[in-house]
């Protein structure tokens, strides 16, 4: 395996790990919000987010009353520059 292929594979692995971590943070953030403010879960909506390691597809959780919004995602922002 040459060095370029290894870099591509490593970058993809990091991108997938970033996506998994962000998805977990979203789930925990909604759970904490609902424990404090009450309410019920209500599915997800898709969102693409550009990170230092490439684009990740997220499922952003919702609540029934539409009061929850992830603390680390700004509305309509498509780039996350803090990761990396």
SEMARPA-529444 format. One record per atom (N, C-alpha, C): residue number from 1; residue in one letter; atom name; x, y, z. Coordinates in Angstrom, 2 decimals, padded with zeros to 5 digits. Atoms other than C-alpha are relative to their C-alpha. Layout:
<nodes>
+-----+------+------+---------+---------+---------+
| seq | type | atom |      c1 |      c2 |      c3 |
+-----+------+------+---------+---------+---------+
| NUM |    A |   CA |       X |       Y |       Z |
...
+-----+------+------+---------+---------+---------+
</nodes>
This chain:
<nodes>
+-----+------+------+---------+---------+---------+
| seq | type | atom |      c1 |      c2 |      c3 |
+-----+------+------+---------+---------+---------+
|   1 |    X |    N |  000.85 | -001.17 |  000.00 |
|   1 |    X |   CA |  000.00 |  000.00 |  000.00 |
|   1 |    X |    C |  000.90 |  001.24 |  000.00 |
|   2 |    X |    N | -000.83 | -001.20 |  000.07 |
|   2 |    X |   CA |  001.46 |  003.35 | -001.00 |
|   2 |    X |    C | -000.47 |  001.05 |  001.01 |
|   3 |    X |    N |  000.25 | -001.02 | -001.02 |
|   3 |    X |   CA |  001.52 |  006.47 |  001.16 |
|   3 |    X |    C | -001.28 |  000.79 | -000.28 |
|   4 |    X |    N |  001.22 | -000.73 |  000.34 |
|   4 |    X |   CA | -001.28 |  008.28 | -000.73 |
|   4 |    X |    C | -001.26 | -000.79 |  000.36 |
|   5 |    X |    N |  001.14 |  000.84 | -000.35 |
|   5 |    X |   CA | -003.67 |  005.36 | -000.31 |
|   5 |    X |    C | -000.19 | -000.06 |  001.50 |
|   6 |    X |    N |  000.06 |  000.02 | -001.45 |
|   6 |    X |   CA | -002.84 |  005.18 |  003.37 |
|   6 |    X |    C | -000.58 |  001.31 |  000.55 |
|   7 |    X |    N |  000.55 | -001.31 | -000.41 |
|   7 |    X |   CA | -003.56 |  008.92 |  003.77 |
|   7 |    X |    C | -001.50 |  000.07 | -000.26 |
|   8 |    X |    N |  001.43 | -000.02 |  000.34 |
|   8 |    X |   CA | -006.92 |  008.54 |  002.02 |
|   8 |    X |    C | -000.79 | -000.87 |  000.98 |
|   9 |    X |    N |  000.68 |  000.91 | -000.94 |
|   9 |    X |   CA | -007.88 |  005.58 |  004.21 |
|   9 |    X |    C | -000.05 |  000.59 |  001.40 |
|  10 |    X |    N | -000.06 | -000.60 | -001.32 |
|  10 |    X |   CA | -006.78 |  007.38 |  007.37 |
|  10 |    X |    C | -000.96 |  001.19 |  000.10 |
|  11 |    X |    N |  000.92 | -001.15 |  000.01 |
|  11 |    X |   CA | -008.67 |  010.56 |  006.44 |
|  11 |    X |    C | -001.45 | -000.45 |  000.06 |
|  12 |    X |    N |  001.37 |  000.53 | -000.01 |
|  12 |    X |   CA | -011.83 |  008.53 |  005.78 |
|  12 |    X |    C | -000.35 | -000.57 |  001.37 |
|  13 |    X |    N |  000.24 |  000.56 | -001.33 |
|  13 |    X |   CA | -011.48 |  006.71 |  009.10 |
|  13 |    X |    C | -000.23 |  001.12 |  001.02 |
|  14 |    X |    N |  000.16 | -001.13 | -000.92 |
|  14 |    X |   CA | -011.08 |  010.02 |  010.95 |
|  14 |    X |    C | -001.34 |  000.69 | -000.25 |
|  15 |    X |    N |  001.29 | -000.62 |  000.33 |
|  15 |    X |   CA | -014.08 |  011.51 |  009.09 |
|  15 |    X |    C | -001.16 | -000.80 |  000.57 |
|  16 |    X |    N |  001.06 |  000.85 | -000.55 |
|  16 |    X |   CA | -016.25 |  008.55 |  010.08 |
|  16 |    X |    C | -000.04 |  000.08 |  001.53 |
|  17 |    X |    N | -000.06 | -000.13 | -001.45 |
|  17 |    X |   CA | -015.07 |  008.83 |  013.69 |
|  17 |    X |    C | -000.57 |  001.33 |  000.45 |
|  18 |    X |    N |  000.56 | -001.32 | -000.31 |
|  18 |    X |   CA | -015.88 |  012.56 |  013.74 |
|  18 |    X |    C | -001.53 | -000.05 | -000.11 |
|  19 |    X |    N |  001.45 |  000.11 |  000.19 |
|  19 |    X |   CA | -019.37 |  011.77 |  012.40 |
|  19 |    X |    C | -000.64 | -000.76 |  001.16 |
|  20 |    X |    N |  000.54 |  000.79 | -001.11 |
|  20 |    X |   CA | -019.94 |  009.12 |  015.09 |
|  20 |    X |    C |  000.01 |  000.78 |  001.31 |
|  21 |    X |    N | -000.10 | -000.79 | -001.22 |
|  21 |    X |   CA | -018.74 |  011.42 |  017.87 |
|  21 |    X |    C | -001.04 |  001.13 |  000.00 |
|  22 |    X |    N |  001.00 | -001.07 |  000.08 |
|  22 |    X |   CA | -020.91 |  014.32 |  016.67 |
|  22 |    X |    C | -001.41 | -000.54 |  000.19 |
|  23 |    X |    N |  001.33 |  000.59 | -000.15 |
|  23 |    X |   CA | -023.93 |  012.03 |  016.42 |
|  23 |    X |    C | -000.27 | -000.36 |  001.46 |
|  24 |    X |    N |  000.15 |  000.34 | -001.42 |
|  24 |    X |   CA | -023.36 |  010.80 |  019.98 |
|  24 |    X |    C | -000.21 |  001.26 |  000.83 |
|  25 |    X |    N |  000.16 | -001.26 | -000.72 |
|  25 |    X |   CA | -022.97 |  014.38 |  021.24 |
|  25 |    X |    C | -001.41 |  000.56 | -000.21 |
|  26 |    X |    N |  001.36 | -000.47 |  000.27 |
|  26 |    X |   CA | -026.26 |  015.32 |  019.54 |
|  26 |    X |    C | -001.03 | -000.76 |  000.84 |
|  27 |    X |    N |  000.93 |  000.83 | -000.79 |
|  27 |    X |   CA | -028.07 |  012.43 |  021.23 |
|  27 |    X |    C |  000.05 |  000.36 |  001.48 |
|  28 |    X |    N | -000.16 | -000.33 | -001.42 |
|  28 |    X |   CA | -026.65 |  013.25 |  024.66 |
|  28 |    X |    C | -000.49 |  001.41 |  000.31 |
|  29 |    X |    N |  000.44 | -001.37 | -000.18 |
|  29 |    X |   CA | -027.37 |  016.96 |  024.23 |
|  29 |    X |    C | -001.53 |  000.06 |  000.07 |
|  30 |    X |    N |  001.47 |  000.01 | -000.03 |
|  30 |    X |   CA | -031.04 |  016.30 |  023.42 |
|  30 |    X |    C | -000.51 | -000.66 |  001.27 |
|  31 |    X |    N |  000.42 |  000.69 | -001.22 |
|  31 |    X |   CA | -031.36 |  013.86 |  026.32 |
|  31 |    X |    C |  000.12 |  000.93 |  001.20 |
|  32 |    X |    N | -000.19 | -000.95 | -001.11 |
|  32 |    X |   CA | -029.93 |  016.44 |  028.74 |
|  32 |    X |    C | -001.03 |  001.12 | -000.06 |
|  33 |    X |    N |  000.98 | -001.07 |  000.17 |
|  33 |    X |   CA | -032.20 |  019.15 |  027.32 |
|  33 |    X |    C | -001.39 | -000.47 |  000.47 |
|  34 |    X |    N |  001.32 |  000.50 | -000.36 |
|  34 |    X |   CA | -035.31 |  016.99 |  027.74 |
|  34 |    X |    C | -000.12 | -000.28 |  001.49 |
|  35 |    X |    N |  000.04 |  000.22 | -001.44 |
|  35 |    X |   CA | -034.37 |  016.07 |  031.31 |
|  35 |    X |    C | -000.20 |  001.31 |  000.76 |
|  36 |    X |    N |  000.11 | -001.29 | -000.67 |
|  36 |    X |   CA | -034.10 |  019.74 |  032.25 |
|  36 |    X |    C | -001.33 |  000.69 | -000.32 |
|  37 |    X |    N |  001.14 | -000.78 |  000.47 |
|  37 |    X |   CA | -036.95 |  021.21 |  030.19 |
|  37 |    X |    C | -001.28 | -000.82 | -000.20 |
|  38 |    X |    N |  001.16 |  000.85 |  000.26 |
|  38 |    X |   CA | -039.29 |  018.24 |  029.87 |
|  38 |    X |    C | -000.24 | -000.12 | -001.49 |
|  39 |    X |    N |  000.31 |  000.19 |  001.41 |
|  39 |    X |   CA | -040.82 |  017.17 |  026.62 |
|  39 |    X |    C |  000.28 | -001.42 | -000.44 |
|  40 |    X |    N | -000.18 |  001.35 |  000.55 |
|  40 |    X |   CA | -040.57 |  014.19 |  024.33 |
|  40 |    X |    C |  000.79 |  000.06 | -001.29 |
|  41 |    X |    N | -000.77 |  000.13 |  001.23 |
|  41 |    X |   CA | -038.36 |  013.02 |  021.53 |
|  41 |    X |    C | -000.94 | -000.03 | -001.20 |
|  42 |    X |    N |  000.84 |  000.00 |  001.19 |
|  42 |    X |   CA | -039.63 |  013.41 |  017.97 |
|  42 |    X |    C |  000.82 | -000.21 | -001.26 |
|  43 |    X |    N | -000.72 |  000.35 |  001.22 |
|  43 |    X |   CA | -037.29 |  011.84 |  015.47 |
|  43 |    X |    C |  001.20 |  000.87 | -000.30 |
|  44 |    X |    N | -001.22 | -000.65 |  000.46 |
|  44 |    X |   CA | -034.55 |  013.43 |  013.41 |
|  44 |    X |    C | -000.26 |  000.72 | -001.32 |
|  45 |    X |    N | -000.03 | -000.54 |  001.36 |
|  45 |    X |   CA | -033.87 |  015.59 |  010.39 |
|  45 |    X |    C |  001.45 | -000.06 | -000.48 |
|  46 |    X |    N | -001.37 |  000.15 |  000.53 |
|  46 |    X |   CA | -030.88 |  015.18 |  008.07 |
|  46 |    X |    C |  000.70 |  001.35 | -000.13 |
|  47 |    X |    N | -000.79 | -001.22 |  000.17 |
|  47 |    X |   CA | -028.08 |  017.73 |  007.95 |
|  47 |    X |    C |  001.40 | -000.38 | -000.42 |
|  48 |    X |    N | -001.39 |  000.19 |  000.45 |
|  48 |    X |   CA | -024.80 |  017.80 |  006.05 |
|  48 |    X |    C |  000.83 |  001.09 |  000.64 |
|  49 |    X |    N | -000.88 | -000.94 | -000.69 |
|  49 |    X |   CA | -021.92 |  019.44 |  007.84 |
|  49 |    X |    C |  001.41 | -000.19 | -000.52 |
|  50 |    X |    N | -001.37 |  000.04 |  000.50 |
|  50 |    X |   CA | -018.51 |  020.29 |  006.41 |
|  50 |    X |    C |  000.96 |  000.18 |  001.18 |
|  51 |    X |    N | -001.00 | -000.07 | -001.06 |
|  51 |    X |   CA | -015.64 |  019.58 |  008.81 |
|  51 |    X |    C |  001.39 |  000.05 | -000.63 |
|  52 |    X |    N | -001.38 |  000.00 |  000.47 |
|  52 |    X |   CA | -011.87 |  019.74 |  008.53 |
|  52 |    X |    C |  000.33 | -001.28 | -000.76 |
|  53 |    X |    N | -000.29 |  001.31 |  000.58 |
|  53 |    X |   CA | -011.93 |  016.06 |  007.54 |
|  53 |    X |    C | -000.95 | -000.40 | -001.11 |
|  54 |    X |    N |  000.94 |  000.29 |  001.07 |
|  54 |    X |   CA | -014.70 |  016.28 |  004.94 |
|  54 |    X |    C | -001.44 |  000.12 |  000.49 |
|  55 |    X |    N |  001.42 | -000.12 | -000.30 |
|  55 |    X |   CA | -018.47 |  016.30 |  004.81 |
|  55 |    X |    C | -000.51 | -001.20 |  000.79 |
|  56 |    X |    N |  000.64 |  001.06 | -000.77 |
|  56 |    X |   CA | -020.42 |  014.32 |  007.39 |
|  56 |    X |    C | -001.51 |  000.18 | -000.08 |
|  57 |    X |    N |  001.45 |  000.00 |  000.00 |
|  57 |    X |   CA | -024.09 |  013.39 |  007.27 |
|  57 |    X |    C | -000.48 | -000.30 |  001.41 |
|  58 |    X |    N |  000.50 |  000.15 | -001.36 |
|  58 |    X |   CA | -025.84 |  013.84 |  010.60 |
|  58 |    X |    C | -001.51 | -000.16 |  000.01 |
|  59 |    X |    N |  001.43 |  000.04 | -000.28 |
|  59 |    X |   CA | -029.27 |  013.00 |  011.92 |
|  59 |    X |    C | -000.20 |  000.84 |  001.25 |
|  60 |    X |    N |  000.17 | -000.92 | -001.12 |
|  60 |    X |   CA | -030.14 |  015.98 |  014.11 |
|  60 |    X |    C | -001.31 | -000.34 |  000.71 |
|  61 |    X |    N |  001.21 |  000.36 | -000.74 |
|  61 |    X |   CA | -032.59 |  014.99 |  016.87 |
|  61 |    X |    C | -000.92 |  001.20 |  000.21 |
|  62 |    X |    N |  001.01 | -001.04 | -000.26 |
|  62 |    X |   CA | -035.82 |  016.92 |  017.45 |
|  62 |    X |    C | -000.78 | -000.38 |  001.24 |
|  63 |    X |    N |  000.96 |  000.28 | -001.06 |
|  63 |    X |   CA | -038.31 |  017.24 |  020.26 |
|  63 |    X |    C | -001.40 |  000.43 | -000.50 |
|  64 |    X |    N |  001.37 | -000.26 |  000.46 |
|  64 |    X |   CA | -042.11 |  017.46 |  019.97 |
|  64 |    X |    C | -000.36 |  001.48 | -000.05 |
|  65 |    X |    N |  000.38 | -001.41 | -000.10 |
|  65 |    X |   CA | -042.37 |  021.10 |  020.96 |
|  65 |    X |    C |  000.93 |  000.91 | -000.82 |
|  66 |    X |    N | -000.97 | -000.76 |  000.81 |
|  66 |    X |   CA | -039.50 |  022.21 |  018.67 |
|  66 |    X |    C |  000.75 |  001.05 |  000.81 |
|  67 |    X |    N | -000.77 | -000.92 | -000.86 |
|  67 |    X |   CA | -037.69 |  023.88 |  021.58 |
|  67 |    X |    C |  001.48 | -000.34 | -000.01 |
|  68 |    X |    N | -001.40 |  000.43 | -000.05 |
|  68 |    X |   CA | -034.48 |  021.87 |  021.30 |
|  68 |    X |    C |  000.72 |  000.37 | -001.29 |
|  69 |    X |    N | -000.92 | -000.18 |  001.11 |
|  69 |    X |   CA | -031.64 |  022.97 |  019.04 |
|  69 |    X |    C |  001.40 | -000.26 |  000.54 |
|  70 |    X |    N | -001.32 |  000.35 | -000.50 |
|  70 |    X |   CA | -028.10 |  021.59 |  019.39 |
|  70 |    X |    C |  000.83 |  001.23 |  000.36 |
|  71 |    X |    N | -000.77 | -001.13 | -000.52 |
|  71 |    X |   CA | -025.87 |  023.89 |  021.41 |
|  71 |    X |    C |  001.20 |  000.34 | -000.88 |
|  72 |    X |    N | -001.24 | -000.27 |  000.75 |
|  72 |    X |   CA | -022.80 |  023.51 |  019.18 |
|  72 |    X |    C | -000.22 |  000.24 | -001.49 |
|  73 |    X |    N |  000.29 | -000.28 |  001.40 |
|  73 |    X |   CA | -024.55 |  023.89 |  015.80 |
|  73 |    X |    C | -000.74 |  001.33 | -000.11 |
|  74 |    X |    N |  000.69 | -001.26 |  000.22 |
|  74 |    X |   CA | -025.45 |  027.38 |  014.68 |
|  74 |    X |    C | -001.05 | -000.21 | -001.09 |
|  75 |    X |    N |  001.04 |  000.17 |  001.03 |
|  75 |    X |   CA | -028.69 |  027.64 |  012.70 |
|  75 |    X |    C |  000.54 |  000.37 | -001.39 |
|  76 |    X |    N | -000.36 | -000.16 |  001.42 |
|  76 |    X |   CA | -028.08 |  027.32 |  008.94 |
|  76 |    X |    C |  001.49 | -000.08 | -000.30 |
|  77 |    X |    N | -001.44 |  000.14 |  000.24 |
|  77 |    X |   CA | -024.32 |  026.94 |  009.38 |
|  77 |    X |    C |  000.26 | -001.37 | -000.63 |
|  78 |    X |    N | -000.31 |  001.25 |  000.68 |
|  78 |    X |   CA | -022.90 |  024.28 |  007.09 |
|  78 |    X |    C |  001.46 | -000.42 |  000.21 |
|  79 |    X |    N | -001.40 |  000.33 | -000.27 |
|  79 |    X |   CA | -019.29 |  024.37 |  008.28 |
|  79 |    X |    C |  000.24 |  000.00 |  001.49 |
|  80 |    X |    N | -000.38 |  000.08 | -001.41 |
|  80 |    X |   CA | -017.92 |  023.31 |  011.63 |
|  80 |    X |    C |  001.52 |  000.11 |  000.04 |
|  81 |    X |    N | -001.44 | -000.23 |  000.06 |
|  81 |    X |   CA | -014.45 |  024.80 |  012.00 |
|  81 |    X |    C |  000.69 | -000.37 |  001.32 |
|  82 |    X |    N | -000.60 |  000.34 | -001.29 |
|  82 |    X |   CA | -013.92 |  023.83 |  015.66 |
|  82 |    X |    C |  000.50 | -001.43 |  000.08 |
|  83 |    X |    N | -000.43 |  001.39 |  000.00 |
|  83 |    X |   CA | -013.42 |  020.14 |  014.83 |
|  83 |    X |    C |  001.30 | -000.10 | -000.73 |
|  84 |    X |    N | -001.27 |  000.21 |  000.71 |
|  84 |    X |   CA | -009.89 |  019.15 |  013.99 |
|  84 |    X |    C |  001.05 |  000.69 |  000.68 |
+-----+------+------+---------+---------+---------+
</nodes>
